[in-house]
Amino acid sequence: MSIAEWNRPLWNNVLERRRRGAMPHALLLAGPAGLGKRAFGAALAALLLCENPGDSACGSCRSCLLVAAGSHPDRIELNLELRDDGKTLRTEIVVEQIRVLSQRLSMTAQFGGHQVALIDPADLMNTAAANALLKTLEEPGAGTVMILVSDQFARLPATIRSRCQRLDFGLPNAAEAMAWLKRQGVDGAAQALEAAAGNPGLALELARGGGLALRTEVASDLANLWARKAVPAEIANRWAKSEAERRCWFAAQLAQAEAAAQARAARGPLALTAISDFNKLAQWFREAGRVREQLRTPVRSELLLLELLLAWRALAPAARRA
């Protein structure tokens, strides 16, 4: 539950609120995945429940030991649950979970201090669940603190966002990110960080989970399509069968990096010979983001991907003519 160095200003902000007795009843930890929001939320929950708190939880009191064991009665964590078949995870947080949470929070804290609820990922609450949470947010019990963790906070209803104090988690500078990755023992930290667009947590995941090889494969596919050396339908079918959403994210990121390199008259990750129509490339980047979102729904993914890849290939002759 250590706090990343780049999140220290946010942590100090929370500590100052706590010292002034101005701890909000609901905090929204917002920002891309990989920046330490979840570790921050867990550390904050431990601090609020600790019997001997300082600038962090003591780690040795009864409350801290129960938190570490996952059995503290005043700490409630709400995540995606298994479906009724007991095998697959739900894709959203449902209203029944919020009702159980609200019932728990209506009771007196068993240890006489705070009750802390962690909702993660908050942006995956369905409409009924979000509406059910509103009443608890509007009428919080004494000592109740709700910590909502969201990778895409714009998905949350405005009514939820307006009732939370938001902490925005941003990218660290390159030196901080590189130092952190090296402490994690990442080989090729610079390459991983570039592939992750400066996000250290994502860079760590890519370095340890084979993501860099997948990104290289996506780059090769896009370059071959650009040069008309590959068939879009074959690539679309292959992408649809394995990590389609992640491939789509890499594709969008590679196109963005290529445009930035071309603007500097430098060689980009796709090594395209010319891109002169930046407006069309930006439009394709936005389309890749839209397709990525749609891939999370029950759709024919290969058809969505085929349309996207055909649009990519169509950019090449336009760029050459220009």
C-alpha positions in Angstrom: 0.0 0.0 0.0 2.9 2.3 -0.6 2.2 5.7 -2.3 4.0 6.4 -5.6 6.3 9.4 -5.4 4.4 11.3 -8.0 1.2 10.9 -5.9 2.7 12.4 -2.8 1.2 15.9 -3.4 -2.3 14.3 -3.5 -1.5 12.3 -0.4 -0.4 15.4 1.5 -3.6 17.2 0.3 -5.6 14.5 2.0 -3.5 14.5 5.1 -4.1 18.3 5.4 -7.8 17.9 5.0 -7.8 15.2 7.7 -5.8 17.4 10.1 -8.3 20.2 9.7 -11.2 17.9 10.3 -12.4 18.5 6.7 -12.2 15.0 5.4 -14.9 14.7 2.7 -17.5 11.9 3.0 -16.8 10.9 -0.6 -13.6 11.0 -2.7 -13.3 10.2 -6.4 -9.9 9.0 -7.4 -9.8 9.7 -11.1 -7.2 9.1 -13.8 -5.9 6.5 -16.2 -5.1 3.0 -14.9 -1.5 2.4 -13.9 -0.9 5.6 -11.9 -1.4 4.2 -8.4 -5.0 5.1 -7.6 -5.8 1.7 -6.1 -2.8 1.7 -3.8 -3.7 5.2 -2.8 -7.2 4.2 -2.0 -6.1 1.2 0.0 -3.6 3.2 1.9 -6.2 5.9 2.7 -8.7 3.3 3.9 -6.0 1.8 6.2 -5.1 5.3 7.5 -8.7 6.2 8.3 -9.2 2.9 10.2 -5.8 2.9 12.0 -5.9 3.3 15.8 -2.5 5.0 15.9 -2.4 7.0 12.6 0.4 9.4 11.6 1.1 10.3 8.1 0.2 6.7 7.2 -1.3 3.7 9.0 0.9 2.3 11.7 0.6 -1.2 10.4 0.7 -2.9 13.8 -2.5 -2.0 15.7 -5.6 -4.3 15.8 -7.3 -2.4 13.0 -4.3 -2.5 10.7 -3.8 -6.2 11.3 -7.5 -6.8 10.4 -7.2 -4.6 7.3 -4.1 -6.6 6.2 -6.0 -9.8 6.7 -9.0 -8.5 4.7 -11.4 -8.9 7.7 -11.9 -5.4 9.2 -15.6 -5.1 9.9 -15.7 -1.3 9.0 -13.9 -1.7 5.7 -16.2 -2.5 2.8 -14.9 -3.1 -0.7 -17.2 -3.3 -3.7 -15.9 -4.7 -7.0 -17.2 -6.6 -10.0 -18.7 -9.9 -8.8 -19.1 -13.3 -10.3 -22.2 -14.0 -12.4 -24.8 -16.5 -11.2 -22.9 -19.3 -13.0 -20.0 -18.7 -10.5 -17.4 -18.7 -13.3 -17.4 -15.3 -15.1 -17.2 -11.8 -13.8 -20.0 -9.4 -14.4 -19.2 -6.4 -16.6 -20.9 -3.9 -14.3 -21.6 -3.2 -10.6 -25.3 -3.9 -10.1 -27.9 -2.3 -7.8 -28.1 -5.2 -5.4 -24.5 -4.6 -4.5 -25.2 -0.9 -3.7 -28.2 -1.8 -1.6 -26.1 -4.2 0.5 -23.4 -1.5 0.8 -25.9 1.2 1.9 -27.4 -1.2 4.5 -23.9 -1.8 5.9 -23.1 1.9 6.0 -26.4 2.7 7.8 -25.1 0.7 10.8 -22.8 2.1 13.5 -19.1 1.4 13.0 -18.1 -1.6 15.0 -14.8 -0.1 16.1 -16.4 3.3 16.9 -14.5 5.2 14.3 -14.8 5.5 10.5 -16.6 3.2 8.1 -14.8 3.2 4.8 -16.2 1.9 1.5 -14.1 1.4 -1.6 -16.0 1.2 -4.9 -13.8 0.0 -7.7 -14.3 0.4 -10.7 -16.9 3.1 -9.9 -17.5 3.9 -13.6 -18.8 0.4 -14.2 -21.9 1.0 -12.0 -25.0 0.5 -14.1 -27.7 3.2 -14.1 -29.7 1.6 -11.3 -26.7 1.1 -9.1 -25.6 4.8 -9.6 -29.0 6.0 -8.7 -29.1 3.8 -5.6 -25.8 5.2 -4.5 -27.0 8.8 -4.7 -29.1 8.6 -1.5 -26.1 7.4 0.5 -23.9 10.1 -1.0 -26.5 12.8 -0.2 -27.1 11.5 3.4 -23.9 9.9 4.6 -23.7 8.5 8.1 -21.4 10.0 10.6 -17.8 8.9 10.1 -18.6 7.4 6.7 -16.0 7.9 3.9 -16.6 6.5 0.4 -13.7 6.2 -1.9 -14.7 5.8 -5.6 -11.9 4.6 -7.9 -12.4 5.4 -11.6 -10.2 4.9 -14.7 -12.7 6.7 -16.8 -14.6 9.1 -14.5 -16.5 10.8 -17.3 -18.6 7.7 -17.5 -20.0 8.4 -14.1 -23.2 10.3 -14.0 -22.8 14.1 -13.2 -25.0 13.6 -10.1 -22.4 11.2 -8.7 -19.4 13.3 -9.7 -20.8 16.5 -8.2 -21.2 14.8 -4.8 -17.6 13.7 -4.5 -14.3 15.6 -4.0 -12.2 14.6 -7.0 -8.5 13.9 -6.9 -7.0 13.8 -10.3 -4.1 11.4 -10.9 -1.7 12.5 -13.7 1.3 11.1 -15.4 4.7 11.6 -13.6 7.6 13.2 -15.3 9.8 10.9 -17.3 12.6 10.9 -14.8 10.3 9.8 -11.9 8.7 7.1 -14.1 12.0 5.8 -15.3 13.4 5.7 -11.7 10.3 3.8 -10.5 10.5 1.3 -13.3 14.1 0.6 -12.6 13.3 0.0 -9.0 10.8 -2.6 -10.1 13.6 -4.4 -12.0 12.2 -3.6 -15.5 14.6 -4.3 -18.4 14.1 -2.0 -21.3 12.3 0.6 -19.2 12.6 3.3 -21.8 11.0 1.2 -24.5 8.2 0.1 -22.1 7.6 3.7 -21.0 7.4 4.9 -24.6 5.0 2.1 -25.5 2.8 3.1 -22.5 2.7 6.7 -23.4 4.5 7.7 -20.2 2.3 5.7 -17.9 4.6 3.8 -15.5 2.1 1.3 -14.2 1.1 0.4 -17.7 4.7 0.2 -18.7 5.3 -2.3 -16.0 2.4 -4.4 -17.1 3.6 -4.3 -20.7 7.2 -5.3 -19.8 6.1 -8.2 -17.6 3.0 -9.4 -19.6 4.2 -9.7 -23.2 2.6 -6.4 -24.2 5.6 -5.1 -26.0 5.6 -8.1 -28.4 1.9 -7.5 -29.0 2.5 -3.9 -29.8 5.3 -4.8 -32.2 2.9 -7.2 -34.0 0.2 -4.5 -34.2 2.8 -2.0 -35.7 3.8 -4.6 -38.2 0.1 -5.2 -39.2 -0.5 -1.5 -39.7 2.6 -1.0 -41.7 1.8 -3.9 -44.0 -1.7 -2.6 -44.5 -0.3 0.8 -45.3 1.9 -0.7 -47.9 -0.9 -3.0 -49.2 1.1 -6.1 -48.3 -1.7 -7.6 -46.0 -5.3 -8.4 -46.3 -7.5 -6.4 -43.9 -10.0 -9.2 -43.3 -7.3 -11.6 -42.2 -5.9 -9.2 -39.7 -9.3 -8.2 -38.4 -10.1 -11.9 -37.8 -6.8 -12.5 -36.0 -7.3 -9.4 -33.8 -10.9 -10.4 -33.0 -9.7 -13.8 -31.7 -7.1 -12.4 -29.2 -7.0 -9.2 -27.1 -9.0 -7.1 -29.6 -9.5 -4.2 -27.3 -5.8 -4.0 -26.4 -4.7 -4.3 -30.0 -7.1 -1.4 -30.9 -5.5 0.7 -28.1 -2.0 0.0 -29.4 -3.1 0.8 -33.0 -4.5 4.2 -31.9 -1.5 5.0 -29.8 0.9 4.0 -32.6 -0.9 6.2 -35.1 -0.7 9.1 -32.6 3.0 8.6 -32.1 3.6 8.4 -35.8 1.8 11.7 -36.4 3.8 13.3 -33.6 7.1 12.0 -35.1 6.1 13.2 -38.6 5.4 16.6 -37.2 9.0 16.7 -36.0 10.3 15.4 -39.3 11.4 12.3 -37.4 11.0 8.5 -38.0 7.9 7.2 -36.2 7.2 3.8 -34.8 5.4 2.7 -38.0 8.1 4.1 -40.2 5.6 5.4 -42.8 7.1 7.3 -45.7 4.7 10.2 -45.6 1.7 11.5 -43.7 0.5 14.8 -44.9 -3.2 14.7 -43.9 -3.0 15.0 -40.1 -6.8 15.8 -39.9 -7.6 12.4 -41.4 -5.1 10.7 -39.2 -6.6 12.4 -36.1 -10.1 11.3 -37.3 -8.9 7.7 -37.6 -7.4 7.9 -34.1 -10.8 9.0 -32.7 -12.5 6.2 -34.7 -10.1 3.7 -33.1 -11.1 4.9 -29.7 -14.8 4.5 -30.6 -14.2 1.0 -31.8 -12.3 0.1 -28.7 -15.3 1.2 -26.6 -17.7 -0.8 -28.8 -15.6 -3.9 -28.4 -16.7 -4.0 -24.8 -20.3 -4.6 -25.9 -21.8 -7.8 -27.5 -21.0 -7.0 -31.1 -19.4 -8.7 -34.1 -15.9 -7.6 -33.3 -14.3 -8.8 -36.5 -16.7 -6.6 -38.5 -15.9 -3.5 -36.4 -12.2 -4.1 -36.7 -12.4 -4.7 -40.5 -14.1 -1.4 -40.9 -11.4 0.3 -38.9 -8.5 -1.4 -40.7 -10.0 -0.6 -44.1 -10.2 3.1 -43.1 -6.6 2.9 -42.1 -5.5 1.4 -45.4 -7.5 4.1 -47.2 -5.3 6.8 -45.7 -2.2 5.5 -47.4 -3.0 6.5 -51.1 -4.4 9.8 -49.9 -1.2 10.6 -48.1 0.9 9.5 -51.2 -1.1 11.7 -53.5 -0.7 14.6 -51.2 
